[in-house]
Amino acid sequence: MTNLITYIQQHLSLRLGLLILVVVGGVFGVSLGLLFYQTKQKVEEEAVRHATLVLDETVNKISNIMDHTEAVTASMERRAIANLQPDSLLSLTRQMLEEQPDVYGFTIAMKPDFFPSKGRCYSAYSLRQGDSITTVVEDKDYFEQIWYKSTWDSKRPLWLEPYIDDTPRFLTSSEYNYSYIKPLYTSDGTPIGVLCTDLLLKWLSQTVTEVKPFPHSSAIMLGHDGRYIVHPDTAKLVRQSIFSDPDPEARQDIIPLGQSMLAGQSGIWAMKVDGQPAHVFYRPLPRTGWSIAIVCPDSDVFSGYNQVLNIALAVIGLSLLLLLLFCYQIIRHAIVPLNQLATSAQRITDGHFDEQLPHSNRLDTVGRLQNSFILMLQSLNSHINKNRQMNDEMEQHNQELQQAYQLVREADQQKTEFVQDMAHQIRTPLNIISGFTQVISSSYQDFPEDVLTDITTRMKSSANTISRITKMLGAASASPQQENSTREFTAVACNALCREAVESVSTQKPETVTITIESNVPDDFTIQTDRKGLFMILVELLGNAIRFAPEGSITIGCKQLDKRTVTLTVSDTGAGIAPADRSRIFNQFTKLDSFSEGIGLGLPLSRQKARLLGGELTLDENYTDGTRFIVTLPIGR
């Protein structure tokens, strides 16, 4: 005994270990009892918090499904109003299922006799059947069906409880579904039908049952009358209610729970389920009148506590061994930073330069080593980020250079095409004038008067073409200030100006083209504008119409929109302008057809003149019979 005491006194680590054993043993015994008591309360609070959170998440999931369903139904409502034709409505129901894989069926049911040619009933309906979609028109009386009548009578959107659609229609489903129904209104608020979006009940059940706060928990959902919409036992779905449980002992707890759920209340209910104590967490579902509940057995709720209790008993038995290993744990704790450094160094070796390490407050060698490693890593990250930034900037500069080079190439190509086009446009009329001049100078006495008149007319037309091109080039090079300085605003009679413009282009017009003037203003109606500028715009538009509509009709019109605005339109029945080219026609030196007459300045300069007159020149993109240009001008200055 004396030798043992001497040995303990000689070894400080052993003496400290025994002292720790005595102190910790006493404290451990008292703390363990308090720990178990506090743990049980905390476990119960955490279980309630977790189950409530899961329940709220489930309610949010269902609400998101409903929000999405209502949103896509509203989208279809707008599309249906915009396409109120039987075939279009039938196509829309199919598009709904193609665009929304979660939608099981979609119906657009019109009010009685909406489409007289289709009879009293017209309902476009699409149903998902496996991997395919079937679309039909149902012409049987559906006006007394709940999905139509309930929302038609209430004039508001509704969510229907699950049902099997077994009505005698051409297309039916043998599965339970639930539906969102919405009245269909025109833009002026007139009800014209009903939209019905069907979702499968099994998809809703899957959404509800997938989220479990505990391994053996289950979920139920009740309808307005207490019937089960979701239940672990699928045989009870829709057919049974929460009040039909045959167990008298269970009914004492279930009936008050069901009444509270149907009243739209939220809460926690402690009761027995299948003979075992459990907690039931329930919430109402907004907009539907339904209620959802999660049943959590107490064996799951307190499973963590029971595990802790078992572990604690094992810890008591191993406490002496743990105390003997105390020094080992201290050493292990001391080298934890070194292990972290080794792990981080390996990750950096693997290329993960964004590795993060906590700053150490230790003043020993290990703490200084860890902080130095952190500084080194930060410097390395800074260097890498700078290199990445430089690479990104260089890549951006390269892209900008490529874009600039492409713009230069396009400008050079446009210049070459413009010069070639100018040579062609001017050469043709010059050749005509030169040829006719030689013919007339040599033997004009031999030509009849009508032939000389024709030659003179053609020479004038060619000279006008050259003059027109020259004026366009001059106008293109002039500044807006120079253009404004030449403007002279006077009273201009619109109808007379239209007739003068038609007369001006009559020599260009082939016999296959007719030009008509339509006006809703009197001949004495005038506007304050620059006559010369407006005349040039109308002549340019009429000339374009003649060139691009060599057969058909051209209409020039004048219409007063209101007390301050008048429009002049030039329409033709030609091929029209492709949608892809409409954004380019007002660009200078741009021609849609390189073989056509012109130098690509007529429309841009006409728009410029219209704007200098205080108006605008636009293309009517809604005109489908050819091409129509609209000149909008103020009536007075």
PyMOL commands that set and color helices and strands:
alter all, ss='L'
color gray80, all
select helices_A, chain A and resi 2-10+12-82+86-99+116-118+146-154+201-210+234-236+242-244+248-262+298-301+303-324+326-334+336-349+365-446+449-477+480-485+494-504+531-548+579-581+602-612
alter helices_A, ss='H'
color red, helices_A
select strands_A, chain A and resi 105-110+123-129+132-138+158-164+176-185+191-200+218-222+228-230+267-273+276-284+291-297+489-493+513-519+526-530+552-560+565-572+616-619+627-634
alter strands_A, ss='S'
color yellow, strands_A
deselect
rebuild
show_as cartoon
